[in-house]
């Protein structure tokens, strides 16, 4: 199920070649500047079609090798058009629902009022050279991309974002600090603006052993990333010493065994096409044994369903 995030609504035509999106009314960047379709047009005209920034077509936005077309309807509404049906397209922006302006995770929204100073369609060669020098990179094109000095949300505190938090103290600081976005669009059911936590500090570590030592010493308030079931006993044994408690978290990570329905072997293809054969496979799988051997017994056997839920845009 797809749920609107930073858009108010979306529509898809009958053959899935045209998608219409309307941005939330009042949506703002973290610096308070309104988000409009000018930001969308900036992404399309000055970044996506700019071969100095994007040397090759983004495959997700160019099915069949034909790039999408953009039509701006008004200040909040825009249309995305493809030369061929693209029934899975909504899944692409759904998985990029944070709206992070990086080139390897495509997003429609790039803050024109800020990023145009680093774009060759707006800035002079002298201005671009000065920007490259400011960010200590070899060329202005190095300002762009997921690791770009200017466009990487993780490394540039000046970059306006629409995410829940923005970077305040970037790497390579030992403690990376993120603060809440005062203009974040999401609210809870009581109308309270999210996120609840104003400030988060991330202590960087070099290896898993260092992380485990920090945990045992009680130097972390909360941690999930980087922890594995392999060290579960270690975490439990050091709870008193570290002044923490270990929670057996409910994860949405699902291991699935799925027959290859496009296998070239004709015999296997015929078998996998039979519903009764697939049902027999499902019955034959010893889920409890797999859980015991691979998950230390801490998982739940379920039957896979078809309803993944993502926030769209």
Secondary structure, 3 states (H helix, E strand, C coil): CEEECCEEEEEECCCCCEEEEEECCCCECCCCCECCHHHHHHHHHHHHCCCCCCCCCCHHHCHHHCCCEEEECCCCEEEEECCCCCCCHHHHHHCCCCCCCCCCCCCCCCCHHHHHHHCCCCCCHHHHHHHHHHCCCCCHHHHCCCCCCCCCCCCCCCCCCCCCEEEEECCCCCEEEEEECCCCCCECCCCCECCCCCEEEEECCCCHHHHHHHHHCCCCCCCCCCCCHHHHHHHHHCHHHHCCCCCCCCCCCCCCCCCCCCCCCHHHHHHHHCHHHHHHHHHHCCHHHHHHHHCCCCCCCCCCCCCCCEEEC
